[in-house]
Amino acid sequence: MLKGGAIQSFEHEKRYALTVNGKTIGHHKPDFTVINHDGSVEVHEVKGFMTEDWKLRKALFEVLYPEILYRVVGERDLL
């Protein structure tokens, strides 16, 4: 995507704090954080299977970072 000019930049496994009421209860590291040319941010996660821990971290991330689009690509999507 970067070489093709579709995105401005990306970062691999950027760490996001999951902070609720001033307390950091954990972190979430999606596979890729993508910066688009318009400055918008997306995270891309490649999952073979979805654990309960990941589902909780994803839900917390989406509440705490509503401005960031969360995209999930499953193993079946890659075939």
LUMSE-495412 format. One record per residue: residue number from 1; residue in three letters; chain; x, y, z of N, C-alpha, C, O, CB in turn. Coordinates in nm, 4 decimals, padded with zeros to 6 digits, m for minus. Each point is the difference from the previous one (the first is absolute). Glycine has a CB too. Layout:
<atoms>
{atom NUM, ALA, A, {X, Y, Z}, {X, Y, Z}, {X, Y, Z}, {X, Y, Z}, {X, Y, Z}}
...
</atoms>
This chain:
<atoms>
{atom 1, MET, A, {00.0828, m00.1188, 00.0000}, {m00.0828, 00.1188, 00.0000}, {00.0878, 00.1260, 00.0000}, {m00.0310, 00.0980, m00.0677}, {m00.1513, m00.2246, 00.1893}}
{atom 2, LEU, A, {00.2911, 00.1229, m00.0456}, {00.0890, 00.1144, 00.0062}, {00.0722, 00.0196, m00.1337}, {00.0046, 00.1110, m00.0531}, {00.0246, m00.1483, 00.3006}}
{atom 3, LYS, A, {00.0263, m00.0698, m00.3006}, {00.0719, 00.0084, m00.1273}, {m00.0925, 00.0418, m00.1137}, {00.0415, 00.0707, m00.0919}, {00.1164, m00.2467, 00.1727}}
{atom 4, GLY, A, {m00.2831, 00.1323, m00.0744}, {m00.0974, 00.0338, m00.1033}, {m00.0589, 00.1392, 00.0159}, {m00.0752, 00.0455, m00.0863}, {00.0236, m00.2852, 00.0704}}
{atom 5, GLY, A, {00.0847, 00.3080, 00.1248}, {m00.0485, 00.1355, 00.0217}, {m00.1390, 00.0097, 00.0592}, {m00.0577, 00.1086, 00.0054}, {00.1988, m00.0456, m00.1914}}
{atom 6, ALA, A, {m00.1963, m00.1760, 00.2310}, {m00.1360, 00.0002, 00.0546}, {m00.0072, 00.0608, 00.1405}, {m00.1052, 00.0478, 00.0423}, {00.0583, m00.2504, m00.1795}}
{atom 7, ILE, A, {00.1605, 00.2002, 00.2093}, {00.0034, 00.0550, 00.1359}, {00.1217, 00.0900, 00.0167}, {00.0949, m00.0071, m00.0781}, {m00.2145, m00.1963, 00.1669}}
{atom 8, GLN, A, {00.1159, 00.2878, 00.0132}, {00.1126, 00.0901, 00.0291}, {00.1102, m00.0734, 00.0752}, {00.1176, 00.0117, m00.0345}, {m00.2754, 00.1833, 00.0412}}
{atom 9, SER, A, {00.1193, m00.2718, 00.0977}, {00.0984, m00.0734, 00.0794}, {m00.0704, m00.1052, 00.0839}, {m00.1228, m00.0068, 00.0044}, {00.2743, 00.2078, 00.0017}}
{atom 10, PHE, A, {m00.0700, m00.2835, 00.0612}, {m00.0556, m00.0987, 00.0927}, {00.1026, m00.0297, 00.1082}, {00.1192, 00.0270, m00.0145}, {m00.2628, m00.1278, m00.1683}}
{atom 11, GLU, A, {00.0932, 00.0442, 00.2918}, {00.0860, m00.0421, 00.1102}, {m00.0418, m00.1409, 00.0397}, {m00.1191, m00.0298, 00.0089}, {00.1516, 00.2697, 00.0734}}
{atom 12, HIS, A, {00.0648, m00.3256, m00.0588}, {m00.0275, m00.1394, 00.0370}, {m00.0118, m00.0114, 00.1517}, {00.0879, 00.0451, 00.0735}, {00.0354, m00.1287, m00.2784}}
{atom 13, GLU, A, {m00.2316, 00.0237, 00.2506}, {m00.0260, m00.0289, 00.1412}, {00.0166, 00.1210, 00.0933}, {00.0651, m00.0095, 00.1040}, {00.0099, m00.2211, m00.1520}}
{atom 14, LYS, A, {m00.1339, 00.3430, 00.0099}, {m00.0018, 00.1164, 00.0884}, {m00.0783, m00.0354, 00.1266}, {m00.1035, m00.0662, m00.0070}, {00.1191, 00.2258, m00.1913}}
{atom 15, ARG, A, {00.0328, m00.1164, 00.3108}, {m00.0613, m00.0333, 00.1295}, {m00.0953, 00.1118, 00.0417}, {00.0390, 00.1164, 00.0079}, {00.1653, m00.2506, 00.0600}}
{atom 16, TYR, A, {m00.3299, 00.0971, m00.0414}, {m00.1028, 00.0943, 00.0449}, {m00.0374, m00.0322, 00.1441}, {m00.0306, m00.1150, 00.0317}, {m00.0578, 00.1417, m00.2682}}
{atom 17, ALA, A, {00.0906, 00.0728, 00.3235}, {m00.0398, m00.0194, 00.1397}, {m00.1512, m00.0124, 00.0086}, {m00.0727, 00.0739, m00.0663}, {00.2739, 00.0553, 00.1465}}
{atom 18, LEU, A, {m00.2480, m00.2212, 00.0003}, {m00.1425, m00.0164, 00.0288}, {m00.0219, 00.0584, 00.1392}, {00.0111, m00.0697, 00.1009}, {m00.0352, m00.1416, m00.2485}}
{atom 19, THR, A, {m00.0071, 00.3404, 00.1509}, {m00.0111, 00.0744, 00.1247}, {m00.1454, 00.0358, 00.0265}, {m00.0652, 00.0635, m00.0828}, {00.2974, 00.0276, 00.0521}}
{atom 20, VAL, A, {m00.2825, m00.1320, 00.1464}, {m00.1383, 00.0247, 00.0399}, {00.0017, 00.0701, 00.1355}, {00.0638, m00.0469, 00.0942}, {m00.1482, m00.1566, m00.2236}}
{atom 21, ASN, A, {00.0142, 00.3153, 00.1381}, {m00.0063, 00.0782, 00.1245}, {00.1386, 00.0290, 00.0570}, {00.0219, m00.0075, 00.1209}, {m00.2440, m00.0954, m00.0737}}
{atom 22, GLY, A, {00.3150, 00.1361, m00.1364}, {00.1346, 00.0358, 00.0426}, {00.0918, m00.1161, 00.0329}, {00.1154, 00.0215, 00.0372}, {m00.2161, 00.1805, 00.0466}}
{atom 23, LYS, A, {00.0516, m00.3252, m00.0969}, {00.0822, m00.1172, 00.0302}, {00.0236, m00.0802, m00.1274}, {m00.0936, m00.0358, m00.0713}, {00.0028, 00.0276, 00.3069}}
{atom 24, THR, A, {00.2169, m00.0186, m00.2619}, {00.0333, m00.0840, m00.1150}, {m00.0186, m00.1450, 00.0409}, {00.0682, m00.0506, 00.0891}, {00.0965, 00.2218, m00.1801}}
{atom 25, ILE, A, {m00.2584, m00.2370, 00.0240}, {m00.0321, m00.1385, 00.0361}, {00.0661, m00.1006, m00.0929}, {m00.0092, m00.1209, 00.0213}, {m00.2070, 00.2007, 00.0702}}
{atom 26, GLY, A, {00.2821, m00.0299, m00.1934}, {00.0699, m00.0870, m00.0940}, {00.0377, 00.0782, m00.1242}, {m00.0129, 00.1223, m00.0054}, {m00.1113, m00.3222, 00.0924}}
{atom 27, HIS, A, {00.1708, 00.1267, m00.1862}, {00.0388, 00.0588, m00.1273}, {m00.0523, m00.0870, m00.1134}, {m00.0337, m00.1168, 00.0191}, {00.2396, 00.2199, 00.0851}}
{atom 28, HIS, A, {m00.2117, m00.0435, m00.2219}, {m00.0416, m00.0730, m00.1193}, {00.0976, 00.0342, m00.1108}, {00.0314, 00.1170, m00.0217}, {m00.2764, m00.1166, 00.0915}}
{atom 29, LYS, A, {00.2937, m00.1032, m00.1406}, {00.0944, 00.0205, m00.1094}, {m00.0560, m00.0630, m00.1271}, {00.0301, m00.1154, m00.0303}, {00.1651, 00.1185, 00.1920}}
{atom 30, PRO, A, {m00.2768, 00.0721, m00.2365}, {m00.0463, m00.0520, m00.1287}, {00.1203, m00.0231, m00.0917}, {00.1066, 00.0580, 00.0209}, {m00.3287, 00.0631, 00.0046}}
{atom 31, ASP, A, {00.2047, m00.2050, m00.1258}, {00.1118, m00.0321, m00.0886}, {00.0561, 00.1235, m00.0706}, {00.1217, 00.0168, m00.0077}, {m00.2215, m00.2422, m00.0248}}
{atom 32, PHE, A, {00.0120, 00.3116, m00.0188}, {00.0463, 00.1176, m00.0733}, {m00.0846, 00.1215, 00.0337}, {m00.1220, m00.0101, 00.0123}, {00.2037, m00.1372, m00.1966}}
{atom 33, THR, A, {m00.0168, 00.2623, 00.1992}, {m00.0676, 00.1293, 00.0065}, {00.0318, 00.0699, m00.1316}, {00.1167, 00.0184, m00.0347}, {m00.1024, m00.0021, 00.2925}}
{atom 34, VAL, A, {m00.1178, 00.0224, m00.3301}, {00.0139, 00.0571, m00.1335}, {m00.0413, 00.1464, 00.0033}, {m00.1050, 00.0341, 00.0545}, {00.0617, m00.2592, m00.1611}}
{atom 35, ILE, A, {00.1263, 00.3121, 00.0480}, {m00.0327, 00.1408, m00.0156}, {m00.0343, 00.0218, m00.1470}, {00.0826, m00.0240, m00.0881}, {00.0704, 00.0953, 00.2818}}
{atom 36, ASN, A, {m00.2745, m00.0262, m00.2194}, {m00.0437, 00.0268, m00.1361}, {00.0454, 00.1385, m00.0446}, {00.0418, 00.0816, 00.0822}, {m00.2395, m00.2325, m00.0484}}
{atom 37, HIS, A, {00.1896, 00.1768, m00.1621}, {00.0434, 00.1293, m00.0541}, {m00.0796, 00.1166, 00.0573}, {00.0520, 00.1113, 00.0086}, {00.0153, m00.2282, m00.2171}}
{atom 38, ASP, A, {m00.1923, 00.0938, 00.2477}, {m00.0814, 00.1084, 00.0562}, {00.0240, 00.0188, 00.1504}, {m00.0657, 00.0824, 00.0636}, {m00.1064, m00.1290, m00.2392}}
{atom 39, GLY, A, {00.2666, m00.0301, 00.2322}, {00.0325, 00.0105, 00.1420}, {m00.0813, m00.0919, 00.0893}, {00.0282, m00.0105, 00.1193}, {00.0340, 00.2423, m00.1638}}
{atom 40, SER, A, {m00.1622, m00.2984, m00.0108}, {m00.0794, m00.0929, 00.0806}, {00.0846, m00.1223, 00.0349}, {00.0948, m00.0348, m00.0704}, {m00.3089, 00.1146, m00.0399}}
{atom 41, VAL, A, {00.1767, m00.1438, 00.2214}, {00.0758, m00.1136, 00.0521}, {m00.0893, m00.1234, 00.0019}, {m00.1182, 00.0073, 00.0336}, {00.2627, 00.1462, 00.1066}}
{atom 42, GLU, A, {m00.0858, m00.2660, m00.1768}, {m00.0674, m00.1298, 00.0079}, {00.0954, m00.0972, 00.0671}, {00.1217, 00.0153, m00.0100}, {m00.2607, 00.0299, m00.1992}}
{atom 43, VAL, A, {00.0845, m00.1451, 00.2776}, {00.0822, m00.1123, 00.0429}, {m00.0478, m00.1226, m00.0757}, {m00.1195, m00.0180, m00.0236}, {00.1596, 00.1188, 00.2545}}
{atom 44, HIS, A, {00.0559, m00.1851, m00.2686}, {m00.0291, m00.1223, m00.0739}, {00.0498, m00.1177, 00.0824}, {00.1151, m00.0021, 00.0437}, {m00.0989, 00.1214, m00.2682}}
{atom 45, GLU, A, {m00.1021, m00.2154, 00.2450}, {00.0321, m00.1178, 00.0799}, {m00.0252, m00.1236, m00.0855}, {m00.1071, m00.0143, m00.0591}, {00.0479, 00.1335, 00.2768}}
{atom 46, VAL, A, {00.1573, m00.2079, m00.2243}, {m00.0142, m00.1260, m00.0717}, {m00.0198, m00.1084, 00.1046}, {00.0863, m00.0205, 00.0854}, {00.0584, 00.0990, m00.2817}}
{atom 47, LYS, A, {m00.2589, m00.1490, 00.1905}, {m00.0328, m00.0996, 00.1024}, {m00.0258, m00.1355, m00.0630}, {m00.0741, m00.0113, m00.0977}, {m00.0221, 00.1909, 00.2419}}
{atom 48, GLY, A, {00.1579, m00.2826, m00.0873}, {m00.0312, m00.1371, m00.0376}, {m00.1217, m00.0474, 00.0773}, {m00.0854, m00.0703, m00.0541}, {00.3273, 00.0247, 00.0023}}
{atom 49, PHE, A, {m00.2496, 00.0844, 00.1790}, {m00.1172, m00.0269, 00.0838}, {m00.0075, 00.1100, 00.1046}, {00.1005, 00.0634, 00.0323}, {m00.0854, m00.3159, m00.0695}}
{atom 50, MET, A, {m00.1328, 00.2744, 00.0890}, {m00.0245, 00.1128, 00.0899}, {m00.0199, m00.0500, 00.1422}, {m00.1011, m00.0631, 00.0310}, {m00.0017, 00.1943, m00.2193}}
{atom 51, THR, A, {00.1997, m00.1027, 00.2746}, {m00.0078, m00.0428, 00.1397}, {m00.0899, 00.0952, 00.0791}, {m00.0286, 00.1112, m00.0445}, {00.2599, m00.2127, 00.0287}}
{atom 52, GLU, A, {m00.2746, 00.0573, 00.1314}, {m00.0828, 00.0858, 00.0867}, {00.0795, 00.1214, 00.0462}, {m00.0550, 00.1098, 00.0086}, {m00.0764, m00.3106, 00.0678}}
{atom 53, ASP, A, {00.2601, 00.1830, m00.0465}, {00.0856, 00.1113, 00.0417}, {00.0078, 00.1048, m00.1110}, {m00.0136, 00.1195, 00.0262}, {00.1477, m00.2749, 00.1213}}
{atom 54, TRP, A, {m00.1123, 00.1107, m00.2719}, {00.0083, 00.0934, m00.1120}, {m00.1330, 00.0729, m00.0200}, {m00.0012, 00.1204, m00.0257}, {00.1741, m00.2673, m00.0829}}
{atom 55, LYS, A, {m00.2835, 00.0757, 00.1199}, {m00.1313, 00.0632, m00.0177}, {m00.0207, 00.1120, 00.1019}, {m00.0536, 00.1053, m00.0342}, {m00.0380, m00.3221, m00.0548}}
{atom 56, LEU, A, {00.1335, 00.1951, 00.2135}, {m00.0127, 00.1014, 00.1038}, {00.0906, 00.1193, m00.0299}, {m00.0436, 00.1146, 00.0107}, {m00.0134, m00.2933, 00.1565}}
{atom 57, ARG, A, {00.1819, 00.1532, m00.2043}, {00.0933, 00.1089, m00.0316}, {m00.0484, 00.0809, m00.1201}, {00.0116, 00.1225, m00.0012}, {00.1772, m00.2593, 00.0936}}
{atom 58, LYS, A, {m00.2424, 00.0692, m00.1922}, {m00.0538, 00.0693, m00.1179}, {m00.1177, 00.0887, 00.0396}, {m00.0086, 00.1151, m00.0428}, {00.0824, m00.3057, m00.1050}}
{atom 59, ALA, A, {m00.1635, 00.1375, 00.2288}, {m00.1169, 00.0783, 00.0442}, {00.0433, 00.1226, 00.0795}, {m00.0524, 00.1094, m00.0214}, {m00.0854, m00.3191, 00.0273}}
{atom 60, LEU, A, {00.2326, 00.1925, 00.0853}, {00.0521, 00.1144, 00.0764}, {00.0671, 00.1015, m00.0923}, {m00.0199, 00.1206, 00.0145}, {00.0529, m00.2701, 00.1851}}
{atom 61, PHE, A, {00.0455, 00.1008, m00.2934}, {00.0670, 00.0883, m00.0950}, {m00.1015, 00.0842, m00.0770}, {00.0173, 00.1211, m00.0136}, {00.1701, m00.2868, m00.0068}}
{atom 62, GLU, A, {m00.2918, 00.1028, m00.0293}, {m00.1008, 00.0711, m00.0789}, {m00.0732, 00.1067, 00.0815}, {m00.0401, 00.1027, m00.0547}, {00.0127, m00.3083, m00.0833}}
{atom 63, VAL, A, {00.0098, 00.1823, 00.2668}, {m00.0642, 00.1003, 00.0863}, {00.0975, 00.1140, 00.0309}, {m00.0382, 00.1170, m00.0003}, {m00.1094, m00.2963, 00.1014}}
{atom 64, LEU, A, {00.2732, 00.1444, m00.0747}, {00.0986, 00.1001, 00.0404}, {00.0587, 00.0792, m00.1168}, {00.0474, 00.1121, 00.0187}, {00.0049, m00.2581, 00.1729}}
{atom 65, TYR, A, {m00.0552, 00.0890, m00.3108}, {00.0560, 00.0646, m00.1188}, {m00.1038, 00.0010, m00.1130}, {00.0234, m00.0599, m00.1050}, {00.2102, m00.0137, 00.1722}}
{atom 66, PRO, A, {m00.3476, 00.1407, m00.0473}, {m00.1077, m00.0053, m00.1000}, {00.0379, 00.0645, m00.1335}, {m00.0643, m00.0263, m00.1017}, {m00.0970, 00.0299, 00.2898}}
{atom 67, GLU, A, {00.2640, 00.0795, m00.1888}, {00.0417, 00.0671, m00.1228}, {00.0846, m00.0895, m00.0907}, {00.0289, 00.0370, m00.1137}, {m00.0359, 00.1775, 00.2386}}
{atom 68, ILE, A, {00.0466, m00.3316, m00.0756}, {00.0843, m00.0919, m00.0766}, {m00.0845, m00.1168, m00.0504}, {m00.0616, m00.0720, 00.0787}, {00.2647, 00.1373, 00.0580}}
{atom 69, LEU, A, {m00.2052, m00.0829, m00.2682}, {m00.0733, m00.1115, m00.0605}, {00.0758, m00.1299, 00.0245}, {00.1212, m00.0058, m00.0208}, {m00.2179, 00.1590, m00.1561}}
{atom 70, TYR, A, {00.0264, m00.2573, 00.2209}, {00.0610, m00.1292, 00.0324}, {m00.0408, m00.1011, m00.1074}, {m00.1178, m00.0337, m00.0122}, {00.1154, 00.0856, 00.2629}}
{atom 71, ARG, A, {00.0985, m00.0994, m00.3274}, {m00.0272, m00.0985, m00.1052}, {00.0591, m00.1352, 00.0404}, {00.1147, m00.0081, 00.0441}, {m00.1152, 00.1904, m00.2214}}
{atom 72, VAL, A, {m00.0788, m00.2873, 00.1617}, {00.0445, m00.1345, 00.0323}, {m00.0015, m00.0835, m00.1278}, {m00.1005, m00.0055, m00.0710}, {00.0122, 00.0248, 00.3091}}
{atom 73, VAL, A, {00.2010, m00.0838, m00.2660}, {00.0098, m00.0909, m00.1138}, {00.0182, m00.1394, 00.0572}, {00.0946, m00.0253, 00.0747}, {00.0056, 00.2037, m00.2293}}
{atom 74, GLY, A, {m00.1907, m00.2687, 00.1196}, {00.0097, m00.1372, 00.0475}, {00.0790, m00.0868, m00.0940}, {00.0264, 00.0376, m00.1142}, {m00.2417, m00.0090, 00.2278}}
{atom 75, GLU, A, {00.2525, m00.1434, m00.0657}, {00.0770, m00.0944, m00.0795}, {m00.0698, m00.0328, m00.1316}, {00.0654, m00.0116, m00.1036}, {00.0287, m00.0828, 00.3144}}
{atom 76, ARG, A, {m00.2243, 00.0796, m00.2074}, {m00.0770, m00.0317, m00.1212}, {00.0051, 00.1144, m00.1005}, {m00.0069, m00.0235, m00.1207}, {m00.1440, m00.1220, 00.2570}}
{atom 77, ASP, A, {00.1629, 00.2693, m00.0880}, {00.0074, 00.1154, m00.0891}, {00.1304, 00.0034, m00.0799}, {00.0071, 00.0637, m00.1052}, {m00.1518, 00.0609, 00.2653}}
{atom 78, LEU, A, {00.2475, m00.1930, m00.1101}, {00.1301, 00.0025, m00.0644}, {00.0111, m00.1025, m00.1113}, {00.0932, 00.0076, m00.0801}, {00.0038, 00.0716, 00.2929}}
{atom 79, LEU, A, {m00.1868, m00.1730, m00.2205}, {00.0089, m00.1064, m00.1027}, {m00.0531, 00.0464, m00.1336}, {00.0001, m00.0765, m00.0964}, {m00.0240, m00.0941, 00.2745}}
</atoms>
